[in-house]
Amino acid sequence: MRKAELYDFVIQYFQRAMPIAETELEYKNPFELIVAVILSAQCTDKRVNQITPELIKRFPNPEKMAVADPAEVLDYIKSCSYPNNKAKHLVGMAQKL
């Protein structure tokens, strides 16, 4: 089986087996989803769902997060793994948006 055929086979399998992809991350819009996904690396969805409400209350959109000091973002995500890096990445992501 060639690589392209194998790729097609795997894609078709997952489309049949899991037609609707779901996540346990809680979000209301694409911005909240990308924030939750960034926080989810090496962190449980349960912990991310505990962290995001207060973080989103303080930084409800990319514009507010883009001008934030990563140290302030850090205050909201300390209980997540690798909070220093994630704070920088969240601010950087918001600036790019």
GROMACS elastic network, one bead per residue, 0.5 to 0.9 nm:
[ bonds ]
;  ai    aj funct       b0    kb
    1     4     6  0.82176   500
    1     5     6  0.61172   500
    1     6     6  0.62241   500
    2     5     6  0.52430   500
    2     6     6  0.61676   500
    2     7     6  0.85794   500
    3     6     6  0.50829   500
    3     7     6  0.60881   500
    3     8     6  0.86567   500
    4     7     6  0.50231   500
    4     8     6  0.62224   500
    4     9     6  0.85980   500
    5     8     6  0.50872   500
    5     9     6  0.60978   500
    5    10     6  0.86396   500
    6    10     6  0.61821   500
    6    11     6  0.86035   500
    7    10     6  0.52499   500
    7    11     6  0.62071   500
    7    12     6  0.86174   500
    8    11     6  0.51510   500
    8    12     6  0.60662   500
    8    13     6  0.84971   500
    9    12     6  0.52187   500
    9    13     6  0.61048   500
    9    14     6  0.87646   500
   10    13     6  0.50716   500
   10    14     6  0.63437   500
   10    15     6  0.86361   500
   11    14     6  0.53395   500
   11    15     6  0.61722   500
   11    16     6  0.87283   500
   12    15     6  0.50400   500
   12    16     6  0.62365   500
   12    17     6  0.85291   500
   13    16     6  0.52864   500
   13    17     6  0.59813   500
   13    18     6  0.82781   500
   14    18     6  0.54428   500
   14    19     6  0.70685   500
   15    18     6  0.55371   500
   15    20     6  0.81011   500
   16    19     6  0.57122   500
   18    21     6  0.64318   500
   22    25     6  0.88396   500
   23    26     6  0.79826   500
   23    45     6  0.87194   500
   24    45     6  0.63263   500
   24    46     6  0.79957   500
   24    49     6  0.85285   500
   25    33     6  0.75879   500
   25    36     6  0.66827   500
   25    37     6  0.79546   500
   25    40     6  0.85253   500
   25    45     6  0.57290   500
   25    46     6  0.77875   500
   25    48     6  0.72829   500
   25    49     6  0.62595   500
   26    32     6  0.82387   500
   26    33     6  0.75718   500
   26    36     6  0.77788   500
   26    45     6  0.85923   500
   26    48     6  0.85241   500
   26    49     6  0.60439   500
   26    52     6  0.84332   500
   27    30     6  0.77236   500
   27    31     6  0.83799   500
   27    32     6  0.52508   500
   27    33     6  0.53893   500
   27    36     6  0.75854   500
   27    49     6  0.86562   500
   27    52     6  0.86281   500
   28    31     6  0.82830   500
   28    32     6  0.63337   500
   28    33     6  0.74570   500
   29    32     6  0.54591   500
   29    33     6  0.63685   500
   29    34     6  0.89563   500
   30    34     6  0.62559   500
   30    35     6  0.86284   500
   31    34     6  0.53355   500
   31    35     6  0.62880   500
   31    36     6  0.86610   500
   31    60     6  0.85884   500
   31    61     6  0.68660   500
   31    62     6  0.71186   500
   31    94     6  0.87308   500
   32    35     6  0.51018   500
   32    36     6  0.61409   500
   32    37     6  0.86095   500
   32    52     6  0.80182   500
   32    56     6  0.72750   500
   32    60     6  0.82461   500
   32    61     6  0.82533   500
   33    36     6  0.50467   500
   33    37     6  0.60813   500
   33    38     6  0.86275   500
   34    38     6  0.61573   500
   34    39     6  0.85704   500
   34    90     6  0.89415   500
   34    93     6  0.88113   500
   35    38     6  0.52762   500
   35    39     6  0.63091   500
   35    40     6  0.86399   500
   35    52     6  0.79077   500
   35    56     6  0.87519   500
   35    90     6  0.67559   500
   35    93     6  0.87182   500
   36    39     6  0.50824   500
   36    40     6  0.59886   500
   36    45     6  0.84109   500
   36    48     6  0.63655   500
   36    49     6  0.77448   500
   36    51     6  0.89550   500
   36    52     6  0.68982   500
   37    41     6  0.70889   500
   37    48     6  0.86802   500
   38    41     6  0.62411   500
   38    86     6  0.69106   500
   38    89     6  0.77512   500
   38    90     6  0.72065   500
   39    42     6  0.81632   500
   39    43     6  0.69545   500
   39    45     6  0.88202   500
   39    48     6  0.62956   500
   39    51     6  0.88931   500
   39    52     6  0.87277   500
   39    77     6  0.82338   500
   39    80     6  0.71783   500
   39    81     6  0.81674   500
   39    82     6  0.89380   500
   39    83     6  0.83938   500
   39    86     6  0.65851   500
   39    87     6  0.89446   500
   39    90     6  0.85378   500
   40    44     6  0.63106   500
   40    45     6  0.62479   500
   40    47     6  0.84213   500
   40    48     6  0.61877   500
   40    80     6  0.83891   500
   40    81     6  0.87716   500
   41    44     6  0.80764   500
   41    81     6  0.79100   500
   41    82     6  0.88137   500
   42    80     6  0.84112   500
   42    81     6  0.63069   500
   42    82     6  0.81990   500
   43    46     6  0.83800   500
   43    47     6  0.67476   500
   43    48     6  0.69999   500
   43    80     6  0.61906   500
   43    81     6  0.59075   500
   43    82     6  0.89783   500
   44    47     6  0.52810   500
   44    48     6  0.63558   500
   44    49     6  0.86582   500
   44    80     6  0.85657   500
   45    49     6  0.60306   500
   45    50     6  0.85783   500
   46    49     6  0.51659   500
   46    50     6  0.63852   500
   46    51     6  0.88609   500
   47    50     6  0.50335   500
   47    51     6  0.62889   500
   47    52     6  0.87778   500
   47    79     6  0.78892   500
   47    80     6  0.70053   500
   48    51     6  0.50816   500
   48    52     6  0.60500   500
   48    77     6  0.86989   500
   48    80     6  0.73142   500
   49    52     6  0.55868   500
   49    53     6  0.72447   500
   50    53     6  0.68083   500
   50    54     6  0.83557   500
   51    54     6  0.63783   500
   51    55     6  0.65356   500
   51    56     6  0.88646   500
   51    76     6  0.68822   500
   51    77     6  0.62370   500
   51    78     6  0.89322   500
   51    79     6  0.78835   500
   51    80     6  0.79437   500
   52    56     6  0.57658   500
   52    57     6  0.82761   500
   52    76     6  0.82767   500
   52    77     6  0.81898   500
   53    56     6  0.52605   500
   53    57     6  0.60481   500
   53    58     6  0.87411   500
   54    58     6  0.63097   500
   54    59     6  0.85319   500
   54    76     6  0.70727   500
   55    58     6  0.53108   500
   55    59     6  0.60075   500
   55    60     6  0.78326   500
   55    73     6  0.74524   500
   55    76     6  0.57511   500
   55    77     6  0.76358   500
   56    61     6  0.76187   500
   57    60     6  0.55201   500
   58    64     6  0.82811   500
   58    65     6  0.85258   500
   59    62     6  0.74525   500
   59    63     6  0.82527   500
   59    64     6  0.53530   500
   59    65     6  0.52400   500
   59    66     6  0.89544   500
   59    68     6  0.83389   500
   59    73     6  0.86688   500
   60    63     6  0.84251   500
   60    64     6  0.68303   500
   60    65     6  0.76404   500
   61    64     6  0.56588   500
   61    65     6  0.64820   500
   61    66     6  0.86329   500
   61    94     6  0.81632   500
   62    65     6  0.50879   500
   62    66     6  0.57333   500
   62    67     6  0.87464   500
   62    91     6  0.83990   500
   62    93     6  0.81459   500
   62    95     6  0.70916   500
   62    96     6  0.88124   500
   62    97     6  0.65742   500
   63    66     6  0.51773   500
   63    67     6  0.68174   500
   63    94     6  0.68152   500
   63    95     6  0.74876   500
   63    97     6  0.82957   500
   64    67     6  0.57402   500
   64    68     6  0.65900   500
   64    94     6  0.82569   500
   65    68     6  0.50582   500
   65    69     6  0.83631   500
   65    70     6  0.89886   500
   65    73     6  0.81781   500
   65    90     6  0.75857   500
   65    91     6  0.57530   500
   65    92     6  0.88399   500
   65    93     6  0.88705   500
   65    94     6  0.58519   500
   65    95     6  0.77439   500
   66    69     6  0.84799   500
   66    90     6  0.82555   500
   66    91     6  0.51829   500
   66    92     6  0.69242   500
   66    93     6  0.77242   500
   66    96     6  0.81966   500
   66    97     6  0.84778   500
   67    91     6  0.74891   500
   67    94     6  0.84954   500
   67    95     6  0.76853   500
   68    71     6  0.82479   500
   68    72     6  0.67981   500
   68    73     6  0.70726   500
   68    91     6  0.66801   500
   69    72     6  0.53830   500
   69    73     6  0.67219   500
   69    74     6  0.87455   500
   69    87     6  0.87336   500
   69    88     6  0.85777   500
   69    91     6  0.76770   500
   70    74     6  0.60084   500
   70    75     6  0.87913   500
   70    84     6  0.78346   500
   70    86     6  0.88115   500
   70    87     6  0.51354   500
   70    88     6  0.53774   500
   70    89     6  0.86187   500
   70    90     6  0.80524   500
   70    91     6  0.64026   500
   71    75     6  0.65638   500
   71    84     6  0.79522   500
   71    87     6  0.72493   500
   71    88     6  0.84503   500
   72    75     6  0.52996   500
   72    76     6  0.72667   500
   72    87     6  0.83631   500
   73    76     6  0.55050   500
   73    77     6  0.66965   500
   73    78     6  0.88296   500
   73    83     6  0.89257   500
   73    84     6  0.89959   500
   73    86     6  0.89023   500
   73    87     6  0.55273   500
   73    88     6  0.83054   500
   73    90     6  0.81283   500
   73    91     6  0.80043   500
   74    77     6  0.51759   500
   74    78     6  0.57622   500
   74    83     6  0.61005   500
   74    84     6  0.63087   500
   74    86     6  0.80052   500
   74    87     6  0.53430   500
   74    88     6  0.84935   500
   75    78     6  0.58139   500
   75    83     6  0.89063   500
   76    79     6  0.80799   500
   77    80     6  0.55642   500
   77    81     6  0.85135   500
   77    83     6  0.59462   500
   77    84     6  0.87412   500
   77    86     6  0.82601   500
   77    87     6  0.75306   500
   78    81     6  0.76318   500
   78    82     6  0.82738   500
   78    83     6  0.54749   500
   78    84     6  0.81078   500
   79    82     6  0.89859   500
   79    83     6  0.74871   500
   80    83     6  0.58120   500
   80    86     6  0.88167   500
   81    84     6  0.88109   500
   81    86     6  0.84474   500
   82    85     6  0.57571   500
   82    86     6  0.62544   500
   82    87     6  0.87163   500
   83    86     6  0.50125   500
   83    87     6  0.59105   500
   83    88     6  0.86121   500
   84    87     6  0.53035   500
   84    88     6  0.65395   500
   84    89     6  0.87814   500
   85    88     6  0.52511   500
   85    89     6  0.61723   500
   85    90     6  0.86217   500
   86    90     6  0.59507   500
   86    91     6  0.85802   500
   87    90     6  0.51938   500
   87    91     6  0.63795   500
   87    92     6  0.85872   500
   88    91     6  0.53468   500
   88    92     6  0.60829   500
   88    93     6  0.85407   500
   89    93     6  0.58870   500
   89    94     6  0.84721   500
   90    93     6  0.51126   500
   90    94     6  0.62082   500
   90    95     6  0.86580   500
   91    94     6  0.51407   500
   91    95     6  0.62387   500
   91    96     6  0.87798   500
   92    95     6  0.50915   500
   92    96     6  0.63581   500
   92    97     6  0.87855   500
   93    96     6  0.51978   500
   93    97     6  0.63557   500
   94    97     6  0.51166   500
